[in-house]
Amino acid sequence: MDLKHFRTDLDKAKNGVWVNVDPDGDVKIKVARMNNSEYQAYLSELLGVSGRRITGGTLRRMQDQKTRSEAVRKALARHVLLDWKGFTDNGEEVPYSEKKALELLTDPAYQDFYDLVLQSASDEDLFREEEEEEDAGNSSSA
């Protein structure tokens, strides 16, 4: 297997990609890659850990479940869920804001939304560098 299969587009990882939530593409979320450097730095700040990468094991040792969960959700709202389009509440458009994102990500009634954000941000294929297609028309057959 060619190593380019594993190359991440660093711009996509940091600045996000749009993910369709509905089949028509009218409802979308924009997510950065899970555990991007900004997410890691902010999570470290929230948990009072500086200068090292946060791992699941480190988190478990450092903080209780509630504190970890709150910090992860704040970091998701700030550095992973970057935007959305097409969401409504009782027919009224819900504009994206970090505050509204945090509200949805922390409300247990919106667990499916939280799961969607996590799943999308963890889908490494969304953040792959696009392979340049070979231009068959430019090859010479002499």
C-alpha positions as CSV (number, residue, x, y, z in Angstrom):
1,M,0.0,0.0,0.0
2,D,1.3,3.4,-1.0
3,L,2.1,5.7,2.0
4,K,0.2,8.6,0.3
5,H,-3.0,6.7,1.3
6,F,-2.2,7.9,4.9
7,R,-1.4,11.6,4.1
8,T,-3.6,14.1,5.9
9,D,-4.5,17.4,4.3
10,L,-3.4,19.6,7.2
11,D,-5.6,22.5,6.0
12,K,-8.7,20.3,6.1
13,A,-7.7,18.9,9.5
14,K,-7.4,22.4,11.0
15,N,-10.0,24.5,9.0
16,G,-12.6,21.7,8.6
17,V,-14.6,20.1,5.9
18,W,-18.4,20.2,5.2
19,V,-20.3,17.0,6.0
20,N,-23.8,16.5,4.8
21,V,-26.2,15.6,7.5
22,D,-29.2,15.0,5.2
23,P,-29.3,13.2,1.8
24,D,-30.2,16.5,0.0
25,G,-27.2,18.3,1.3
26,D,-29.3,21.1,2.7
27,V,-28.1,20.5,6.3
28,K,-24.4,20.4,6.9
29,I,-21.8,20.6,9.7
30,K,-18.3,21.8,9.2
31,V,-15.8,19.9,11.3
32,A,-12.1,20.0,11.8
33,R,-10.3,16.7,12.5
34,M,-10.6,15.3,16.0
35,N,-7.5,15.9,18.1
36,N,-6.2,18.7,15.9
37,S,-3.5,20.8,17.5
38,E,-5.8,23.6,18.5
39,Y,-8.2,21.2,20.1
40,Q,-5.3,19.5,22.0
41,A,-3.9,22.8,23.2
42,Y,-7.2,24.1,24.4
43,L,-8.1,20.9,26.1
44,S,-4.7,21.0,27.8
45,E,-5.4,24.5,29.0
46,L,-8.9,23.6,30.3
47,L,-7.5,20.6,32.2
48,G,-4.5,22.5,33.5
49,V,-2.0,20.4,31.6
50,S,0.6,22.3,29.7
51,G,3.3,21.3,27.3
52,R,2.2,17.7,26.5
53,R,-0.2,16.0,24.3
54,I,-3.4,14.8,25.9
55,T,-4.1,11.1,25.6
56,G,-7.0,9.0,26.8
57,G,-4.9,7.5,29.5
58,T,-3.6,10.8,30.7
59,L,-7.1,12.2,30.9
60,R,-8.3,9.2,32.9
61,R,-5.6,9.7,35.5
62,M,-5.9,13.5,35.7
63,Q,-9.5,14.3,36.0
64,D,-12.8,12.9,37.1
65,Q,-15.4,11.8,34.4
66,K,-17.5,15.0,34.6
67,T,-14.6,17.4,34.4
68,R,-13.1,15.5,31.4
69,S,-16.5,15.4,29.6
70,E,-17.1,19.1,30.1
71,A,-13.6,20.0,28.9
72,V,-13.9,17.7,25.8
73,R,-17.2,19.2,24.9
74,K,-15.9,22.8,25.3
75,A,-12.9,21.9,23.1
76,L,-15.2,20.3,20.5
77,A,-17.4,23.4,20.4
78,R,-14.4,25.7,20.0
79,H,-12.0,23.8,17.7
80,V,-13.9,20.9,16.0
81,L,-17.5,21.9,15.3
82,L,-16.7,25.0,13.2
83,D,-20.0,25.9,11.5
84,W,-23.3,24.5,10.3
85,K,-26.0,25.2,7.7
86,G,-29.7,24.4,7.5
87,F,-30.5,23.8,11.2
88,T,-33.9,25.0,12.5
89,D,-35.7,25.0,15.8
90,N,-39.5,25.1,15.5
91,G,-39.2,26.4,11.9
92,E,-36.7,29.2,12.8
93,E,-33.2,29.1,11.5
94,V,-30.5,28.4,14.1
95,P,-27.4,30.4,13.2
96,Y,-24.1,28.8,14.2
97,S,-22.2,30.1,17.2
98,E,-19.7,28.6,19.5
99,K,-22.1,29.2,22.3
100,K,-25.0,27.3,20.6
101,A,-22.6,24.6,19.6
102,L,-21.6,24.1,23.2
103,E,-25.2,24.1,24.3
104,L,-26.1,21.3,21.9
105,L,-22.9,19.3,22.6
106,T,-23.6,19.4,26.3
107,D,-27.3,18.7,26.4
108,P,-28.0,15.0,27.0
109,A,-31.1,15.3,24.8
110,Y,-28.8,16.0,21.8
111,Q,-26.6,12.9,22.3
112,D,-27.1,11.9,18.7
113,F,-25.8,15.3,17.5
114,Y,-22.8,14.9,19.8
115,D,-22.2,11.5,18.3
116,L,-22.5,12.8,14.7
117,V,-19.9,15.5,15.4
118,L,-17.5,13.0,17.0
119,Q,-18.0,10.4,14.2
120,S,-17.5,13.0,11.5
121,A,-14.4,14.5,13.1
122,S,-12.9,11.1,13.6
123,D,-13.4,9.9,10.0
124,E,-9.9,10.1,8.7
125,D,-11.0,9.7,5.1
126,L,-12.6,13.1,5.2
127,F,-9.3,14.7,5.9
128,R,-7.1,12.8,3.4
129,E,-5.0,14.6,0.9
130,E,-6.8,14.2,-2.4
131,E,-4.8,12.2,-4.8
132,E,-4.1,13.9,-8.1
133,E,-5.7,12.0,-10.9
134,E,-3.5,11.0,-13.6
135,D,-4.4,12.8,-16.8
136,A,-4.7,9.9,-19.3
137,G,-5.0,12.3,-22.2
138,N,-1.5,13.6,-21.7
139,S,0.2,10.2,-21.9
140,S,1.9,9.6,-25.2
141,S,1.6,6.2,-26.9
142,A,4.3,6.2,-29.5
